Amino acid sequence: MSYQRSTLKLAFEDPQFDGLEVRIKRLPIKKLFAVTELSELGEDLGEMREQFFQLTDMVGESLLSWNLTEGDDEEAVPADAEGLRSQDIEFVLAIVTAWTEAATSVSPPLPNRSTSGQLSPGQFELMERVLESQLS
Amino acid sequence: MVLALCERFHCLPSVLMEEDAELLRLVKIEALGRRQDSGE
């Protein structure tokens, strides 16, 4: 019997990517640092091109599946480095951002701490009324 | 950060780098909890 760690399903904040579903491998710390560094593209065109190729190679080898299609006949775009390179930089960077977010981000703490189960007088009366109505 | 984590988990950077980035999330959550406990 084999076991495989769960994969990541990416979520996108930008509404232009609504409906896009991407599944990708989990992210080791080494790769996290590498993709973060590569996604800060340089200003020199040659350097930027080299970075873009390295970045798409790195993301492409971890991509598992997506529902990206192109054209009127909705031809599936392969979920690999070549498929990524057929898209624009904005799309690739959106995937990188969603990947690093999915791997490391933490939601901010809730605003109020627990009251240790103590109810306010109003809440207590409401609960009593609900219980009474359920028992009657 | 890497060296601090290596000291904490008693491992070499090469070992730490192979760990899942989930570890960084856990470290962040712990830091948030500690900050809340100290009333910040």
Backbone of each chain as nested JSON, in Angstrom:
{
  "chains": [
    {"id": "A", "residues": [
      {"number": 1, "name": "MET", "atoms": {"N": [0.838, -1.193, 0.0], "CA": [0.0, 0.0, 0.0], "C": [0.877, 1.249, 0.0]}},
      {"number": 2, "name": "SER", "atoms": {"N": [0.6, 2.153, -0.897], "CA": [1.446, 3.355, -0.981], "C": [0.762, 4.546, -0.322]}},
      {"number": 3, "name": "TYR", "atoms": {"N": [1.558, 5.537, -0.062], "CA": [1.035, 6.767, 0.552], "C": [1.627, 7.962, -0.179]}},
      {"number": 4, "name": "GLN", "atoms": {"N": [0.822, 8.934, -0.484], "CA": [1.295, 10.144, -1.15], "C": [0.811, 11.362, -0.375]}},
      {"number": 5, "name": "ARG", "atoms": {"N": [1.706, 12.311, -0.126], "CA": [1.296, 13.524, 0.587], "C": [0.313, 14.309, -0.257]}},
      {"number": 6, "name": "SER", "atoms": {"N": [-0.557, 15.037, 0.444], "CA": [-1.573, 15.809, -0.278], "C": [-0.9, 16.882, -1.143]}},
      {"number": 7, "name": "THR", "atoms": {"N": [-1.588, 17.253, -2.183], "CA": [-1.062, 18.288, -3.06], "C": [-1.744, 19.612, -2.727]}},
      {"number": 8, "name": "LEU", "atoms": {"N": [-1.298, 20.684, -3.36], "CA": [-1.886, 21.996, -3.082], "C": [-2.845, 22.375, -4.199]}},
      {"number": 9, "name": "LYS", "atoms": {"N": [-3.976, 22.945, -3.819], "CA": [-4.905, 23.492, -4.806], "C": [-4.825, 25.002, -4.665]}},
      {"number": 10, "name": "LEU", "atoms": {"N": [-4.471, 25.669, -5.746], "CA": [-4.209, 27.106, -5.646], "C": [-5.482, 27.943, -5.708]}},
      {"number": 11, "name": "ALA", "atoms": {"N": [-5.457, 29.041, -4.958], "CA": [-6.57, 29.997, -4.976], "C": [-6.014, 31.33, -5.469]}},
      {"number": 12, "name": "PHE", "atoms": {"N": [-6.793, 32.024, -6.271], "CA": [-6.322, 33.277, -6.86], "C": [-7.187, 34.441, -6.391]}},
      {"number": 13, "name": "GLU", "atoms": {"N": [-6.513, 35.506, -5.946], "CA": [-7.253, 36.68, -5.474], "C": [-7.765, 37.517, -6.641]}},
      {"number": 14, "name": "ASP", "atoms": {"N": [-6.982, 37.575, -7.707], "CA": [-7.345, 38.401, -8.861], "C": [-8.563, 37.807, -9.571]}},
      {"number": 15, "name": "PRO", "atoms": {"N": [-9.656, 38.596, -9.705], "CA": [-10.883, 38.067, -10.324], "C": [-10.702, 37.607, -11.765]}},
      {"number": 16, "name": "GLN", "atoms": {"N": [-9.642, 38.083, -12.448], "CA": [-9.448, 37.642, -13.838], "C": [-9.127, 36.143, -13.902]}},
      {"number": 17, "name": "PHE", "atoms": {"N": [-8.75, 35.545, -12.758], "CA": [-8.441, 34.113, -12.743], "C": [-9.566, 33.284, -12.124]}},
      {"number": 18, "name": "ASP", "atoms": {"N": [-10.745, 33.886, -11.995], "CA": [-11.897, 33.147, -11.473], "C": [-12.149, 31.915, -12.341]}},
      {"number": 19, "name": "GLY", "atoms": {"N": [-12.322, 30.778, -11.713], "CA": [-12.598, 29.552, -12.458], "C": [-11.349, 28.744, -12.759]}},
      {"number": 20, "name": "LEU", "atoms": {"N": [-10.174, 29.364, -12.634], "CA": [-8.929, 28.631, -12.884], "C": [-8.635, 27.702, -11.707]}},
      {"number": 21, "name": "GLU", "atoms": {"N": [-8.45, 26.445, -12.014], "CA": [-8.109, 25.465, -10.972], "C": [-6.743, 24.879, -11.28]}},
      {"number": 22, "name": "VAL", "atoms": {"N": [-5.85, 24.998, -10.301], "CA": [-4.483, 24.502, -10.485], "C": [-4.134, 23.595, -9.312]}},
      {"number": 23, "name": "ARG", "atoms": {"N": [-3.647, 22.407, -9.628], "CA": [-3.114, 21.516, -8.591], "C": [-1.61, 21.419, -8.799]}},
      {"number": 24, "name": "ILE", "atoms": {"N": [-0.892, 21.499, -7.685], "CA": [0.565, 21.571, -7.776], "C": [1.17, 20.829, -6.59]}},
      {"number": 25, "name": "LYS", "atoms": {"N": [2.409, 20.36, -6.77], "CA": [3.077, 19.631, -5.677], "C": [3.345, 20.571, -4.512]}},
      {"number": 26, "name": "ARG", "atoms": {"N": [3.575, 20.001, -3.35], "CA": [3.938, 20.803, -2.189], "C": [5.308, 21.442, -2.436]}},
      {"number": 27, "name": "LEU", "atoms": {"N": [5.6, 22.467, -1.649], "CA": [6.766, 23.305, -1.931], "C": [7.846, 23.133, -0.853]}},
      {"number": 28, "name": "PRO", "atoms": {"N": [9.019, 22.572, -1.216], "CA": [10.111, 22.515, -0.232], "C": [10.686, 23.912, -0.006]}},
      {"number": 29, "name": "ILE", "atoms": {"N": [11.286, 24.139, 1.159], "CA": [11.82, 25.464, 1.5], "C": [12.84, 25.923, 0.448]}},
      {"number": 30, "name": "LYS", "atoms": {"N": [13.681, 24.991, -0.014], "CA": [14.707, 25.349, -1.002], "C": [14.06, 25.943, -2.264]}},
      {"number": 31, "name": "LYS", "atoms": {"N": [12.991, 25.288, -2.695], "CA": [12.327, 25.747, -3.905], "C": [11.571, 27.058, -3.654]}},
      {"number": 32, "name": "LEU", "atoms": {"N": [11.026, 27.193, -2.446], "CA": [10.335, 28.437, -2.093], "C": [11.276, 29.625, -2.258]}},
      {"number": 33, "name": "PHE", "atoms": {"N": [12.506, 29.488, -1.702], "CA": [13.477, 30.577, -1.817], "C": [13.836, 30.831, -3.286]}},
      {"number": 34, "name": "ALA", "atoms": {"N": [14.002, 29.745, -4.032], "CA": [14.425, 29.885, -5.43], "C": [13.349, 30.579, -6.272]}},
      {"number": 35, "name": "VAL", "atoms": {"N": [12.094, 30.139, -6.149], "CA": [11.052, 30.759, -6.986], "C": [10.784, 32.202, -6.553]}},
      {"number": 36, "name": "THR", "atoms": {"N": [10.917, 32.469, -5.251], "CA": [10.71, 33.844, -4.78], "C": [11.773, 34.764, -5.383]}},
      {"number": 37, "name": "GLU", "atoms": {"N": [13.018, 34.277, -5.4], "CA": [14.108, 35.089, -5.951], "C": [13.933, 35.265, -7.465]}},
      {"number": 38, "name": "LEU", "atoms": {"N": [13.579, 34.174, -8.144], "CA": [13.444, 34.246, -9.6], "C": [12.265, 35.114, -10.034]}},
      {"number": 39, "name": "SER", "atoms": {"N": [11.226, 35.187, -9.175], "CA": [10.04, 35.948, -9.576], "C": [10.271, 37.457, -9.473]}},
      {"number": 40, "name": "GLU", "atoms": {"N": [11.397, 37.848, -8.839], "CA": [11.763, 39.27, -8.863], "C": [12.61, 39.497, -10.104]}},
      {"number": 41, "name": "LEU", "atoms": {"N": [11.932, 39.653, -11.22], "CA": [12.609, 39.712, -12.509], "C": [13.511, 40.942, -12.624]}},
      {"number": 42, "name": "GLY", "atoms": {"N": [14.698, 40.73, -13.205], "CA": [15.651, 41.829, -13.388], "C": [15.197, 42.802, -14.469]}},
      {"number": 43, "name": "GLU", "atoms": {"N": [15.987, 43.842, -14.678], "CA": [15.61, 44.856, -15.665], "C": [16.223, 44.584, -17.024]}},
      {"number": 44, "name": "ASP", "atoms": {"N": [17.368, 43.893, -17.03], "CA": [18.026, 43.554, -18.288], "C": [17.212, 42.471, -19.006]}},
      {"number": 45, "name": "LEU", "atoms": {"N": [16.961, 42.698, -20.297], "CA": [16.075, 41.804, -21.052], "C": [16.592, 40.366, -21.091]}},
      {"number": 46, "name": "GLY", "atoms": {"N": [17.907, 40.234, -21.322], "CA": [18.51, 38.896, -21.387], "C": [18.395, 38.177, -20.053]}},
      {"number": 47, "name": "GLU", "atoms": {"N": [18.657, 38.933, -18.989], "CA": [18.583, 38.365, -17.641], "C": [17.138, 37.956, -17.318]}},
      {"number": 48, "name": "MET", "atoms": {"N": [16.21, 38.845, -17.731], "CA": [14.795, 38.59, -17.463], "C": [14.335, 37.306, -18.18]}},
      {"number": 49, "name": "ARG", "atoms": {"N": [14.818, 37.134, -19.407], "CA": [14.452, 35.957, -20.204], "C": [14.97, 34.687, -19.526]}},
      {"number": 50, "name": "GLU", "atoms": {"N": [16.221, 34.749, -19.084], "CA": [16.843, 33.599, -18.418], "C": [16.071, 33.253, -17.135]}},
      {"number": 51, "name": "GLN", "atoms": {"N": [15.723, 34.297, -16.375], "CA": [14.972, 34.087, -15.133], "C": [13.609, 33.471, -15.432]}},
      {"number": 52, "name": "PHE", "atoms": {"N": [12.96, 33.977, -16.478], "CA": [11.631, 33.483, -16.833], "C": [11.69, 31.998, -17.208]}},
      {"number": 53, "name": "PHE", "atoms": {"N": [12.735, 31.608, -17.941], "CA": [12.876, 30.197, -18.322], "C": [13.134, 29.316, -17.095]}},
      {"number": 54, "name": "GLN", "atoms": {"N": [13.999, 29.804, -16.217], "CA": [14.284, 29.019, -14.992], "C": [13.033, 28.88, -14.136]}},
      {"number": 55, "name": "LEU", "atoms": {"N": [12.303, 30.003, -14.031], "CA": [11.09, 30.01, -13.204], "C": [10.037, 29.056, -13.769]}},
      {"number": 56, "name": "THR", "atoms": {"N": [9.823, 29.115, -15.082], "CA": [8.807, 28.242, -15.685], "C": [9.239, 26.775, -15.617]}},
      {"number": 57, "name": "ASP", "atoms": {"N": [10.546, 26.52, -15.716], "CA": [11.036, 25.14, -15.556], "C": [10.717, 24.636, -14.147]}},
      {"number": 58, "name": "MET", "atoms": {"N": [11.007, 25.5, -13.174], "CA": [10.847, 25.115, -11.777], "C": [9.373, 24.9, -11.413]}},
      {"number": 59, "name": "VAL", "atoms": {"N": [8.52, 25.812, -11.863], "CA": [7.083, 25.68, -11.568], "C": [6.501, 24.523, -12.388]}},
      {"number": 60, "name": "GLY", "atoms": {"N": [6.955, 24.44, -13.651], "CA": [6.417, 23.418, -14.553], "C": [6.642, 22.005, -14.05]}},
      {"number": 61, "name": "GLU", "atoms": {"N": [7.808, 21.749, -13.44], "CA": [8.08, 20.384, -12.97], "C": [7.227, 20.027, -11.74]}},
      {"number": 62, "name": "SER", "atoms": {"N": [6.636, 21.037, -11.121], "CA": [5.783, 20.758, -9.958], "C": [4.294, 20.777, -10.288]}},
      {"number": 63, "name": "LEU", "atoms": {"N": [3.96, 21.331, -11.445], "CA": [2.54, 21.393, -11.827], "C": [1.971, 19.984, -12.021]}},
      {"number": 64, "name": "LEU", "atoms": {"N": [0.79, 19.748, -11.5], "CA": [0.154, 18.435, -11.68], "C": [-0.982, 18.512, -12.693]}},
      {"number": 65, "name": "SER", "atoms": {"N": [-1.833, 19.512, -12.544], "CA": [-2.949, 19.658, -13.489], "C": [-3.535, 21.058, -13.388]}},
      {"number": 66, "name": "TRP", "atoms": {"N": [-4.214, 21.463, -14.428], "CA": [-5.007, 22.688, -14.403], "C": [-6.103, 22.566, -15.456]}},
      {"number": 67, "name": "ASN", "atoms": {"N": [-7.048, 23.487, -15.415], "CA": [-8.146, 23.426, -16.378], "C": [-8.021, 24.538, -17.43]}},
      {"number": 68, "name": "LEU", "atoms": {"N": [-6.79, 24.935, -17.714], "CA": [-6.547, 26.029, -18.66], "C": [-6.707, 25.548, -20.106]}},
      {"number": 69, "name": "THR", "atoms": {"N": [-7.541, 26.269, -20.845], "CA": [-7.72, 25.959, -22.269], "C": [-7.508, 27.232, -23.084]}},
      {"number": 70, "name": "GLU", "atoms": {"N": [-7.342, 27.058, -24.377], "CA": [-7.14, 28.221, -25.251], "C": [-7.893, 28.038, -26.554]}},
      {"number": 71, "name": "GLY", "atoms": {"N": [-8.292, 29.15, -27.139], "CA": [-8.912, 29.116, -28.47], "C": [-10.393, 28.78, -28.429]}},
      {"number": 72, "name": "ASP", "atoms": {"N": [-11.026, 28.909, -29.6], "CA": [-12.463, 28.646, -29.696], "C": [-12.792, 27.174, -29.457]}},
      {"number": 73, "name": "ASP", "atoms": {"N": [-11.868, 26.29, -29.836], "CA": [-12.128, 24.86, -29.632], "C": [-11.691, 24.385, -28.247]}},
      {"number": 74, "name": "GLU", "atoms": {"N": [-11.351, 25.35, -27.367], "CA": [-10.978, 25.068, -25.979], "C": [-9.943, 23.95, -25.874]}},
      {"number": 75, "name": "GLU", "atoms": {"N": [-8.877, 24.135, -26.603], "CA": [-7.803, 23.142, -26.556], "C": [-7.054, 23.269, -25.227]}},
      {"number": 76, "name": "ALA", "atoms": {"N": [-6.835, 22.126, -24.583], "CA": [-6.17, 22.138, -23.272], "C": [-4.718, 22.56, -23.413]}},
      {"number": 77, "name": "VAL", "atoms": {"N": [-4.296, 23.468, -22.547], "CA": [-2.885, 23.879, -22.506], "C": [-2.174, 22.895, -21.586]}},
      {"number": 78, "name": "PRO", "atoms": {"N": [-1.056, 22.302, -22.037], "CA": [-0.373, 21.325, -21.176], "C": [0.102, 21.953, -19.866]}},
      {"number": 79, "name": "ALA", "atoms": {"N": [-0.088, 21.247, -18.771], "CA": [0.315, 21.758, -17.458], "C": [1.788, 21.429, -17.228]}},
      {"number": 80, "name": "ASP", "atoms": {"N": [2.646, 22.134, -17.925], "CA": [4.093, 21.945, -17.762], "C": [4.814, 23.252, -18.107]}},
      {"number": 81, "name": "ALA", "atoms": {"N": [6.137, 23.181, -18.156], "CA": [6.926, 24.398, -18.397], "C": [6.57, 25.041, -19.744]}},
      {"number": 82, "name": "GLU", "atoms": {"N": [6.393, 24.212, -20.762], "CA": [6.058, 24.756, -22.084], "C": [4.696, 25.451, -22.057]}},
      {"number": 83, "name": "GLY", "atoms": {"N": [3.754, 24.826, -21.364], "CA": [2.418, 25.413, -21.22], "C": [2.484, 26.757, -20.512]}},
      {"number": 84, "name": "LEU", "atoms": {"N": [3.329, 26.84, -19.488], "CA": [3.504, 28.104, -18.774], "C": [4.113, 29.162, -19.69]}},
      {"number": 85, "name": "ARG", "atoms": {"N": [5.097, 28.739, -20.472], "CA": [5.791, 29.696, -21.347], "C": [4.886, 30.199, -22.473]}},
      {"number": 86, "name": "SER", "atoms": {"N": [3.793, 29.47, -22.718], "CA": [2.865, 29.931, -23.755], "C": [1.944, 31.028, -23.21]}},
      {"number": 87, "name": "GLN", "atoms": {"N": [2.034, 31.284, -21.903], "CA": [1.213, 32.327, -21.273], "C": [2.062, 33.573, -21.009]}},
      {"number": 88, "name": "ASP", "atoms": {"N": [1.415, 34.637, -20.544], "CA": [2.189, 35.849, -20.266], "C": [2.801, 35.809, -18.858]}},
      {"number": 89, "name": "ILE", "atoms": {"N": [3.704, 36.752, -18.605], "CA": [4.423, 36.778, -17.326], "C": [3.448, 36.945, -16.158]}},
      {"number": 90, "name": "GLU", "atoms": {"N": [2.429, 37.766, -16.366], "CA": [1.46, 38.025, -15.29], "C": [0.823, 36.72, -14.804]}},
      {"number": 91, "name": "PHE", "atoms": {"N": [0.481, 35.844, -15.754], "CA": [-0.132, 34.567, -15.408], "C": [0.851, 33.699, -14.6]}},
      {"number": 92, "name": "VAL", "atoms": {"N": [2.094, 33.654, -15.07], "CA": [3.107, 32.833, -14.389], "C": [3.336, 33.354, -12.967]}},
      {"number": 93, "name": "LEU", "atoms": {"N": [3.44, 34.681, -12.84], "CA": [3.673, 35.254, -11.515], "C": [2.468, 35.041, -10.593]}},
      {"number": 94, "name": "ALA", "atoms": {"N": [1.266, 35.041, -11.176], "CA": [0.065, 34.781, -10.357], "C": [0.114, 33.362, -9.804]}},
      {"number": 95, "name": "ILE", "atoms": {"N": [0.584, 32.417, -10.613], "CA": [0.711, 31.031, -10.146], "C": [1.763, 30.943, -9.04]}},
      {"number": 96, "name": "VAL", "atoms": {"N": [2.891, 31.627, -9.238], "CA": [3.961, 31.595, -8.233], "C": [3.463, 32.185, -6.914]}},
      {"number": 97, "name": "THR", "atoms": {"N": [2.768, 33.329, -7.003], "CA": [2.267, 33.974, -5.783], "C": [1.266, 33.067, -5.068]}},
      {"number": 98, "name": "ALA", "atoms": {"N": [0.34, 32.489, -5.839], "CA": [-0.668, 31.616, -5.224], "C": [-0.008, 30.384, -4.609]}},
      {"number": 99, "name": "TRP", "atoms": {"N": [1.055, 29.894, -5.24], "CA": [1.766, 28.697, -4.75], "C": [2.464, 28.993, -3.417]}},
      {"number": 100, "name": "THR", "atoms": {"N": [3.206, 30.112, -3.377], "CA": [3.921, 30.434, -2.142], "C": [2.932, 30.787, -1.02]}},
      {"number": 101, "name": "GLU", "atoms": {"N": [1.807, 31.416, -1.407], "CA": [0.774, 31.733, -0.403], "C": [0.183, 30.445, 0.163]}},
      {"number": 102, "name": "ALA", "atoms": {"N": [-0.153, 29.517, -0.748], "CA": [-0.78, 28.264, -0.317], "C": [0.155, 27.474, 0.594]}},
      {"number": 103, "name": "ALA", "atoms": {"N": [1.456, 27.617, 0.351], "CA": [2.416, 26.827, 1.121], "C": [2.744, 27.436, 2.472]}},
      {"number": 104, "name": "THR", "atoms": {"N": [2.699, 28.768, 2.577], "CA": [3.238, 29.38, 3.8], "C": [2.332, 30.374, 4.504]}},
      {"number": 105, "name": "SER", "atoms": {"N": [1.27, 30.847, 3.859], "CA": [0.544, 31.971, 4.462], "C": [-0.291, 31.528, 5.664]}},
      {"number": 106, "name": "VAL", "atoms": {"N": [-0.465, 32.454, 6.565], "CA": [-1.245, 32.219, 7.778], "C": [-2.324, 33.288, 7.848]}},
      {"number": 107, "name": "SER", "atoms": {"N": [-3.559, 32.885, 8.101], "CA": [-4.629, 33.877, 8.242], "C": [-4.384, 34.701, 9.494]}},
      {"number": 108, "name": "PRO", "atoms": {"N": [-4.735, 35.998, 9.465], "CA": [-4.553, 36.804, 10.672], "C": [-5.434, 36.29, 11.81]}},
      {"number": 109, "name": "PRO", "atoms": {"N": [-5.006, 36.502, 13.058], "CA": [-5.797, 35.991, 14.179], "C": [-7.191, 36.609, 14.202]}},
      {"number": 110, "name": "LEU", "atoms": {"N": [-8.133, 35.895, 14.776], "CA": [-9.482, 36.426, 14.914], "C": [-9.454, 37.613, 15.865]}},
      {"number": 111, "name": "PRO", "atoms": {"N": [-10.335, 38.61, 15.663], "CA": [-10.244, 39.841, 16.45], "C": [-10.499, 39.658, 17.95]}},
      {"number": 112, "name": "ASN", "atoms": {"N": [-11.446, 38.805, 18.305], "CA": [-11.77, 38.655, 19.727], "C": [-11.378, 37.287, 20.24]}},
      {"number": 113, "name": "ARG", "atoms": {"N": [-10.874, 37.264, 21.452], "CA": [-10.502, 35.987, 22.047], "C": [-11.754, 35.32, 22.604]}},
      {"number": 114, "name": "SER", "atoms": {"N": [-11.672, 34.054, 22.862], "CA": [-12.789, 33.294, 23.4], "C": [-13.157, 33.794, 24.795]}},
      {"number": 115, "name": "THR", "atoms": {"N": [-14.442, 33.742, 25.119], "CA": [-14.888, 34.168, 26.451], "C": [-14.951, 32.984, 27.402]}},
      {"number": 116, "name": "SER", "atoms": {"N": [-14.251, 31.932, 27.08], "CA": [-14.209, 30.715, 27.892], "C": [-15.601, 30.149, 28.118]}},
      {"number": 117, "name": "GLY", "atoms": {"N": [-16.475, 30.318, 27.18], "CA": [-17.797, 29.7, 27.276], "C": [-18.803, 30.496, 28.075]}},
      {"number": 118, "name": "GLN", "atoms": {"N": [-18.387, 31.627, 28.659], "CA": [-19.341, 32.412, 29.442], "C": [-20.282, 33.174, 28.516]}},
      {"number": 119, "name": "LEU", "atoms": {"N": [-21.582, 33.105, 28.833], "CA": [-22.568, 33.791, 28.011], "C": [-22.953, 35.105, 28.661]}},
      {"number": 120, "name": "SER", "atoms": {"N": [-23.26, 36.098, 27.834], "CA": [-23.773, 37.349, 28.382], "C": [-25.212, 37.092, 28.825]}},
      {"number": 121, "name": "PRO", "atoms": {"N": [-25.806, 37.938, 29.719], "CA": [-27.19, 37.704, 30.184], "C": [-28.165, 37.581, 29.021]}},
      {"number": 122, "name": "GLY", "atoms": {"N": [-28.016, 38.405, 27.995], "CA": [-28.911, 38.353, 26.83], "C": [-28.809, 37.017, 26.117]}},
      {"number": 123, "name": "GLN", "atoms": {"N": [-27.562, 36.539, 25.918], "CA": [-27.356, 35.262, 25.235], "C": [-27.94, 34.122, 26.062]}},
      {"number": 124, "name": "PHE", "atoms": {"N": [-27.795, 34.235, 27.393], "CA": [-28.288, 33.185, 28.282], "C": [-29.814, 33.073, 28.183]}},
      {"number": 125, "name": "GLU", "atoms": {"N": [-30.513, 34.234, 28.201], "CA": [-31.981, 34.235, 28.089], "C": [-32.42, 33.66, 26.755]}},
      {"number": 126, "name": "LEU", "atoms": {"N": [-31.718, 34.044, 25.7], "CA": [-32.061, 33.545, 24.371], "C": [-31.922, 32.024, 24.335]}},
      {"number": 127, "name": "MET", "atoms": {"N": [-30.827, 31.526, 24.907], "CA": [-30.595, 30.087, 24.894], "C": [-31.681, 29.353, 25.689]}},
      {"number": 128, "name": "GLU", "atoms": {"N": [-32.078, 29.96, 26.83], "CA": [-33.147, 29.35, 27.64], "C": [-34.446, 29.261, 26.839]}},
      {"number": 129, "name": "ARG", "atoms": {"N": [-34.758, 30.339, 26.118], "CA": [-36.003, 30.359, 25.328], "C": [-35.956, 29.287, 24.234]}},
      {"number": 130, "name": "VAL", "atoms": {"N": [-34.788, 29.159, 23.576], "CA": [-34.657, 28.152, 22.516], "C": [-34.821, 26.757, 23.096]}},
      {"number": 131, "name": "LEU", "atoms": {"N": [-34.176, 26.517, 24.242], "CA": [-34.271, 25.192, 24.868], "C": [-35.7, 24.869, 25.278]}},
      {"number": 132, "name": "GLU", "atoms": {"N": [-36.373, 25.882, 25.85], "CA": [-37.77, 25.673, 26.282], "C": [-38.653, 25.332, 25.096]}},
      {"number": 133, "name": "SER", "atoms": {"N": [-38.45, 26.077, 23.984], "CA": [-39.302, 25.827, 22.816], "C": [-39.033, 24.437, 22.242]}},
      {"number": 134, "name": "GLN", "atoms": {"N": [-37.796, 23.964, 22.362], "CA": [-37.469, 22.632, 21.841], "C": [-38.032, 21.534, 22.73]}},
      {"number": 135, "name": "LEU", "atoms": {"N": [-38.12, 21.811, 24.043], "CA": [-38.599, 20.789, 24.978], "C": [-40.113, 20.706, 24.999]}},
      {"number": 136, "name": "SER", "atoms": {"N": [-40.765, 21.84, 24.681], "CA": [-42.237, 21.838, 24.774], "C": [-42.866, 21.194, 23.535]}}
    ]},
    {"id": "B", "residues": [
      {"number": 1, "name": "MET", "atoms": {"N": [17.222, 33.867, 9.075], "CA": [16.102, 32.985, 9.406], "C": [16.497, 31.511, 9.295]}},
      {"number": 2, "name": "VAL", "atoms": {"N": [17.225, 31.189, 8.228], "CA": [17.611, 29.779, 8.02], "C": [18.481, 29.299, 9.174]}},
      {"number": 3, "name": "LEU", "atoms": {"N": [19.479, 30.122, 9.54], "CA": [20.38, 29.697, 10.617], "C": [19.633, 29.578, 11.942]}},
      {"number": 4, "name": "ALA", "atoms": {"N": [18.683, 30.493, 12.186], "CA": [17.904, 30.424, 13.43], "C": [17.082, 29.133, 13.471]}},
      {"number": 5, "name": "LEU", "atoms": {"N": [16.518, 28.772, 12.352], "CA": [15.724, 27.536, 12.303], "C": [16.623, 26.306, 12.458]}},
      {"number": 6, "name": "CYS", "atoms": {"N": [17.833, 26.372, 11.875], "CA": [18.77, 25.252, 12.011], "C": [19.174, 25.066, 13.468]}},
      {"number": 7, "name": "GLU", "atoms": {"N": [19.401, 26.192, 14.148], "CA": [19.751, 26.112, 15.572], "C": [18.587, 25.514, 16.358]}},
      {"number": 8, "name": "ARG", "atoms": {"N": [17.41, 25.95, 16.009], "CA": [16.221, 25.502, 16.732], "C": [15.972, 24.009, 16.553]}},
      {"number": 9, "name": "PHE", "atoms": {"N": [16.11, 23.53, 15.329], "CA": [15.794, 22.127, 15.052], "C": [17.042, 21.238, 15.021]}},
      {"number": 10, "name": "HIS", "atoms": {"N": [18.182, 21.81, 15.366], "CA": [19.441, 21.049, 15.427], "C": [19.681, 20.29, 14.123]}},
      {"number": 11, "name": "CYS", "atoms": {"N": [19.69, 21.036, 13.038], "CA": [19.967, 20.382, 11.756], "C": [20.8, 21.313, 10.875]}},
      {"number": 12, "name": "LEU", "atoms": {"N": [21.346, 20.738, 9.822], "CA": [22.129, 21.524, 8.873], "C": [21.191, 22.236, 7.89]}},
      {"number": 13, "name": "PRO", "atoms": {"N": [21.646, 23.366, 7.329], "CA": [20.798, 24.052, 6.344], "C": [20.373, 23.15, 5.198]}},
      {"number": 14, "name": "SER", "atoms": {"N": [21.261, 22.236, 4.775], "CA": [20.92, 21.339, 3.659], "C": [19.701, 20.478, 4.005]}},
      {"number": 15, "name": "VAL", "atoms": {"N": [19.596, 20.102, 5.269], "CA": [18.447, 19.288, 5.702], "C": [17.201, 20.163, 5.783]}},
      {"number": 16, "name": "LEU", "atoms": {"N": [17.376, 21.348, 6.346], "CA": [16.242, 22.27, 6.485], "C": [15.641, 22.627, 5.128]}},
      {"number": 17, "name": "MET", "atoms": {"N": [16.517, 22.843, 4.154], "CA": [16.057, 23.265, 2.823], "C": [15.187, 22.222, 2.139]}},
      {"number": 18, "name": "GLU", "atoms": {"N": [15.331, 20.973, 2.537], "CA": [14.518, 19.914, 1.933], "C": [13.161, 19.777, 2.621]}},
      {"number": 19, "name": "GLU", "atoms": {"N": [12.995, 20.464, 3.742], "CA": [11.716, 20.393, 4.458], "C": [10.617, 21.111, 3.682]}},
      {"number": 20, "name": "ASP", "atoms": {"N": [9.381, 20.686, 3.919], "CA": [8.239, 21.335, 3.279], "C": [8.089, 22.763, 3.819]}},
      {"number": 21, "name": "ALA", "atoms": {"N": [7.687, 23.686, 2.937], "CA": [7.508, 25.089, 3.345], "C": [6.41, 25.238, 4.395]}},
      {"number": 22, "name": "GLU", "atoms": {"N": [5.638, 24.19, 4.583], "CA": [4.619, 24.145, 5.642], "C": [5.263, 24.455, 7.004]}},
      {"number": 23, "name": "LEU", "atoms": {"N": [6.518, 24.072, 7.14], "CA": [7.238, 24.331, 8.393], "C": [7.26, 25.827, 8.703]}},
      {"number": 24, "name": "LEU", "atoms": {"N": [7.445, 26.639, 7.673], "CA": [7.478, 28.096, 7.881], "C": [6.122, 28.603, 8.347]}},
      {"number": 25, "name": "ARG", "atoms": {"N": [5.057, 27.965, 7.826], "CA": [3.708, 28.35, 8.261], "C": [3.535, 28.042, 9.758]}},
      {"number": 26, "name": "LEU", "atoms": {"N": [4.021, 26.873, 10.171], "CA": [3.888, 26.496, 11.582], "C": [4.671, 27.455, 12.475]}},
      {"number": 27, "name": "VAL", "atoms": {"N": [5.869, 27.851, 12.012], "CA": [6.683, 28.795, 12.791], "C": [5.955, 30.132, 12.916]}},
      {"number": 28, "name": "LYS", "atoms": {"N": [5.313, 30.564, 11.8], "CA": [4.554, 31.836, 11.834], "C": [3.397, 31.742, 12.822]}},
      {"number": 29, "name": "ILE", "atoms": {"N": [2.666, 30.612, 12.779], "CA": [1.503, 30.448, 13.669], "C": [1.962, 30.482, 15.123]}},
      {"number": 30, "name": "GLU", "atoms": {"N": [3.083, 29.818, 15.394], "CA": [3.592, 29.803, 16.764], "C": [3.959, 31.211, 17.218]}},
      {"number": 31, "name": "ALA", "atoms": {"N": [4.588, 31.979, 16.305], "CA": [4.981, 33.355, 16.64], "C": [3.754, 34.214, 16.916]}},
      {"number": 32, "name": "LEU", "atoms": {"N": [2.69, 34.013, 16.118], "CA": [1.451, 34.777, 16.328], "C": [0.854, 34.444, 17.689]}},
      {"number": 33, "name": "GLY", "atoms": {"N": [0.853, 33.137, 18.026], "CA": [0.298, 32.713, 19.321], "C": [1.07, 33.286, 20.466]}},
      {"number": 34, "name": "ARG", "atoms": {"N": [2.422, 33.314, 20.319], "CA": [3.266, 33.839, 21.394], "C": [3.011, 35.332, 21.568]}},
      {"number": 35, "name": "ARG", "atoms": {"N": [2.821, 36.037, 20.437], "CA": [2.574, 37.485, 20.499], "C": [1.248, 37.765, 21.205]}},
      {"number": 36, "name": "GLN", "atoms": {"N": [0.244, 36.921, 20.903], "CA": [-1.072, 37.115, 21.527], "C": [-0.989, 36.856, 23.036]}},
      {"number": 37, "name": "ASP", "atoms": {"N": [-0.249, 35.806, 23.407], "CA": [-0.124, 35.467, 24.824], "C": [0.559, 36.572, 25.61]}},
      {"number": 38, "name": "SER", "atoms": {"N": [1.514, 37.257, 24.942], "CA": [2.216, 38.33, 25.649], "C": [1.452, 39.65, 25.553]}},
      {"number": 39, "name": "GLY", "atoms": {"N": [0.245, 39.598, 24.965], "CA": [-0.653, 40.763, 24.948], "C": [-0.321, 41.813, 23.924]}},
      {"number": 40, "name": "GLU", "atoms": {"N": [0.49, 41.473, 22.934], "CA": [0.846, 42.462, 21.902], "C": [-0.286, 42.64, 20.915]}}
    ]}
  ]
}
